[in-house]
């Protein structure tokens, strides 16, 4: 058998001939084909080799999903800081608690940071990326890349992702701090900050029977989620608060937020451009939150009606202006 093997000189000669042919073929391609065609062929060759010879699979989780925020992206944002270990090359830290400057900083995920996780024997790697759209009115597009083995793809979808969602919800439920979001019209996004308000139902100045009625109504709302689903209705509850300034409308909203442990989304109708903008704003709020709409009488329709009111007599105008100043309604939606 050893005698049938080619000699070393024969192998080297064949290798040299193959290398020369490859270089000649590459030179012909560079001379005859344009650069865009070369890049296209190279990308197809890379895709072919990656599909058949690579054992990895990558999930892409963008921050937006269709018309609203991607809840999977939010869950990963909450879950991943809890598993940052020595293998991670960077970490983002910060604090928004001005009342306790000595408290340990909170963790977050910086862009291009790699985080490794082990779940049910699977080795997983996360990476956060960001793309700048180069338009001042469009926020950066962020997305997570989750790399796993191709054989683990189904288990990641069926078991790992539900585990992340469940863990993130448990972290939110145990969180001691709440957030209040205000809508940034220029960036078209909600801007959060820490929500700390001392108002509770115990300290709220309200008729005892009315206070008890609201608390029981809130408890019933939480317990009847399945009922809303069975009858085909959206799981939300609305309240209209109406009265002069200083009568405790904002304090009642804060008491409800502290009682329910829900974040607050504060929306001013003046910052809404049109119906599609309003739809995008509403769909970008999270579940288990309070949507606070202040001064709903300042909407476009009511402003149009006010124009008609100005055609009345001076006495009627004075009465209308007085009512507008003393009664400023706003509504809240829980969901």
C-alpha positions in Angstrom: 0.0 0.0 0.0 2.8 2.4 0.8 4.2 1.9 -2.7 0.9 2.9 -4.3 0.9 6.3 -2.5 2.2 9.3 -4.5 5.6 10.7 -3.6 6.0 13.9 -1.7 7.3 15.7 -4.8 4.1 14.6 -6.7 1.9 16.0 -3.9 3.8 19.3 -3.8 3.6 19.6 -7.6 -0.1 19.0 -7.6 -0.6 21.6 -4.9 1.4 24.2 -6.7 -0.6 23.6 -9.9 -3.9 23.9 -8.0 -2.7 27.2 -6.4 -1.6 28.6 -9.7 -5.0 27.7 -11.2 -6.8 29.3 -8.3 -4.7 32.5 -8.6 -5.3 32.6 -12.3 -9.1 32.2 -11.9 -9.1 34.9 -9.2 -7.2 37.3 -11.5 -9.7 36.7 -14.3 -12.6 37.3 -12.1 -11.1 40.6 -10.8 -10.4 41.8 -14.3 -13.7 40.7 -16.0 -16.3 41.1 -13.3 -17.3 44.4 -11.6 -16.9 44.8 -7.9 -20.6 44.5 -7.0 -20.8 41.2 -8.9 -17.7 39.9 -7.0 -19.2 40.9 -3.7 -22.5 39.1 -4.6 -20.7 35.9 -5.5 -18.6 36.0 -2.4 -21.7 36.5 -0.2 -23.5 33.6 -1.8 -20.4 31.3 -1.3 -20.3 32.4 2.3 -24.0 31.7 2.9 -23.6 28.3 1.3 -20.7 27.3 3.4 -22.2 28.8 6.6 -25.5 26.9 6.0 -23.9 23.5 5.6 -20.7 23.7 7.7 -21.6 26.0 10.6 -23.3 24.5 13.6 -24.6 27.8 15.1 -28.0 29.4 14.8 -28.8 33.0 15.6 -32.1 34.5 16.8 -32.6 38.3 16.2 -34.8 40.1 18.7 -35.5 43.7 17.7 -36.7 46.4 20.0 -39.8 46.9 17.9 -42.3 44.2 16.7 -44.8 45.3 14.1 -46.6 48.4 15.4 -45.4 48.2 19.1 -42.6 47.4 21.4 -41.2 43.9 21.4 -42.0 42.4 24.7 -39.3 39.7 24.2 -36.7 42.5 23.9 -37.9 44.1 27.1 -37.8 40.8 28.9 -34.2 40.2 27.8 -33.3 43.7 29.0 -34.6 42.9 32.4 -33.2 39.3 32.6 -29.7 39.6 31.2 -28.3 42.0 33.8 -29.0 39.4 36.4 -26.7 36.8 34.8 -23.7 39.1 34.0 -20.6 37.1 35.1 -16.8 37.2 34.8 -16.9 36.1 31.2 -18.6 39.4 30.1 -16.2 42.0 28.8 -18.1 45.1 29.9 -21.1 46.3 31.9 -23.2 49.4 32.1 -23.9 50.8 35.6 -25.8 53.8 36.8 -28.2 55.1 39.4 -31.4 57.2 39.2 -32.1 57.2 43.0 -31.2 60.7 44.2 -32.5 59.9 47.7 -29.8 57.3 48.5 -26.5 58.2 46.8 -24.7 55.4 48.7 -26.9 52.7 47.2 -25.1 50.2 44.8 -25.6 51.1 41.1 -27.9 49.3 38.9 -26.7 47.1 36.1 -27.6 47.3 32.4 -26.4 46.0 29.1 -24.0 48.1 27.0 -23.9 47.9 23.2 -21.7 45.2 21.8 -21.4 43.4 25.1 -21.4 39.6 25.0 -23.2 37.7 27.7 -23.0 33.9 28.0 -25.8 31.9 29.6 -26.3 28.2 30.4 -29.8 26.8 30.4 -30.8 23.1 30.5 -27.3 22.1 29.2 -27.4 24.6 26.3 -24.6 27.1 25.8 -26.0 30.5 24.7 -24.5 33.8 23.9 -26.2 37.2 23.8 -25.1 40.4 22.1 -26.8 43.8 22.0 -26.3 45.8 18.9 -27.5 49.3 17.8 -27.9 50.8 14.3 -28.0 54.6 13.9 -30.6 55.6 11.3 -28.7 58.9 10.7 -31.9 60.9 11.1 -32.3 63.1 14.1 -36.0 62.4 14.5 -35.7 58.6 14.3 -34.3 56.8 17.4 -31.5 54.2 17.0 -32.6 50.7 16.2 -31.5 48.2 18.8 -31.6 44.4 18.7 -30.3 41.3 20.6 -28.5 38.5 18.8 -28.9 35.1 20.6 -26.5 32.4 19.3 -27.1 28.7 20.0 -26.4 25.4 18.4 -28.7 24.4 15.6 -29.7 21.3 17.4 -31.0 23.5 20.3 -33.1 25.8 18.2 -36.4 24.2 19.1 -35.6 24.0 22.8 -34.7 27.7 22.9 -38.0 28.7 21.3 -40.2 26.3 23.4 -38.5 26.5 26.8 -35.8 29.2 27.0 -37.8 32.1 25.8 -40.8 31.4 28.1 -38.3 31.0 31.0 -36.9 34.5 30.2 -40.4 36.1 30.1 -41.4 34.4 33.4 -38.2 35.5 35.1 -38.5 39.1 33.9 -42.1 39.3 35.2 -41.0 38.0 38.6 -38.2 40.6 38.7 -40.7 43.4 37.8 -43.1 42.2 40.6 -40.4 42.2 43.2 -39.1 45.6 42.1 -39.4 48.3 44.8 -39.3 51.3 42.5 -41.8 52.4 40.0 -41.2 54.5 36.8 -43.1 57.3 35.3 -42.8 57.8 31.5 -43.2 61.0 29.6 -43.5 60.9 25.8 -40.6 62.6 23.9 -42.1 63.8 20.6 -38.7 64.6 18.9 -37.4 61.0 19.5 -40.8 59.4 19.3 -40.3 57.3 22.4 -41.2 57.1 26.1 -38.6 58.6 28.4 -38.7 57.0 31.9 -37.7 58.4 35.3 -38.1 57.1 38.9 -41.6 57.6 40.2 -41.7 58.4 44.0 -44.8 59.8 45.4 -45.8 59.5 49.1 -49.6 59.3 48.4 -51.3 56.1 49.4 -54.9 55.2 50.2 -54.0 55.4 53.9 -52.9 59.0 53.6 -55.4 60.1 51.0 -58.0 62.6 52.1 -61.2 61.0 50.8 -64.5 59.7 52.0 -63.9 56.3 53.6 -66.7 54.6 51.7 -65.5 56.0 48.3 -61.9 55.0 49.1 -63.0 51.4 50.0 -65.1 51.3 46.8 -62.1 52.2 44.6 -59.8 49.7 46.3 -62.3 46.9 45.9 -62.8 47.8 42.3 -59.1 47.7 41.7 -58.8 44.3 43.3 -61.7 43.0 41.3 -60.1 44.2 38.1 -56.9 42.3 38.8 -58.7 39.1 39.8 -60.9 39.1 36.7 -58.4 39.0 33.9 -59.6 35.6 32.8 -63.2 36.8 32.8 -62.2 39.7 30.4 -60.6 37.2 28.1 -63.6 34.8 28.2 -66.0 37.5 27.2 -63.7 38.9 24.5 -63.0 42.2 26.1 -59.7 44.1 26.6 -58.3 43.7 30.1 -58.3 47.4 31.1 -60.1 49.7 33.5 -60.8 53.4 32.9 -61.5 56.3 35.4 -62.5 59.9 34.7 -61.3 62.3 37.4 -63.0 65.7 37.2 -62.6 68.7 39.4 -60.8 72.0 40.1 -57.0 72.1 40.4 -55.7 71.1 43.9 -58.5 68.7 44.7 -56.3 65.6 44.7 -56.6 64.1 41.2 -52.9 63.6 40.8 -52.6 62.3 44.4 -55.3 59.7 43.6 -53.4 58.5 40.5 -50.2 58.2 42.6 -52.1 56.3 45.3 -53.5 53.9 42.7 -50.0 53.4 41.2 -48.5 52.6 44.6 -51.3 50.3 45.5 -51.2 48.4 42.2 -47.4 48.6 41.8 -48.0 49.8 38.2 -45.8 52.2 36.2 -47.3 55.4 35.0 -47.4 56.7 31.4 -48.1 60.4 31.4 -49.5 61.6 28.0 -50.2 65.1 26.9 -52.6 65.3 23.9 -50.8 68.4 22.7 -47.7 66.2 21.9 -49.7 63.9 19.5 -49.5 64.8 15.8 -52.2 62.6 14.4 -54.2 59.4 14.8 -51.4 57.2 13.6 -49.0 58.8 16.0 -51.5 58.3 18.9 -51.8 54.6 17.9 -48.1 54.1 17.9 -47.8 55.9 21.3 -50.5 53.7 22.9 -49.1 50.4 21.5 -45.7 51.2 22.9 -46.9 51.1 26.5 -46.3 48.0 28.6 -48.8 45.7 30.2 -49.7 46.3 33.9 -49.3 50.0 33.7 -51.4 53.2 34.1 -52.0 55.5 31.1 -52.6 59.0 32.5 -54.2 61.4 30.0 -54.3 65.0 31.4 -56.5 67.8 30.3 -58.6 65.7 27.8 -60.7 68.8 27.2 -57.8 70.3 25.3 -58.1 67.9 22.4 -58.6 69.1 18.9 -62.4 68.5 18.9 -62.9 70.4 22.1 -60.7 73.2 20.9 -62.9 73.4 17.8 -66.0 73.6 20.1 -64.3 76.4 22.1 -64.0 78.4 18.9 -67.7 78.3 18.5 -68.2 79.3 22.1 -66.2 82.5 21.5 -69.0 83.7 19.3 -71.3 84.0 22.2 -71.9 87.1 24.3 -69.2 88.6 26.6 -71.1 87.3 29.6 -71.3 83.8 28.3 -67.6 83.8 27.4 -66.7 84.8 31.0 -68.8 82.0 32.4 -67.2 79.5 30.0 -63.6 80.6 30.8 -64.4 80.4 34.5 -65.6 76.8 34.1 -62.5 75.9 32.0 -60.2 77.2 34.7 -62.0 75.5 37.6 -62.8 72.1 36.1 -59.9 70.4 34.3 -60.7 66.7 33.7 -58.3 64.0 32.9 -58.6 60.2 32.6 -56.5 57.2 33.5 -56.6 53.7 32.0 -55.3 50.6 33.8 -54.2 47.6 31.7 
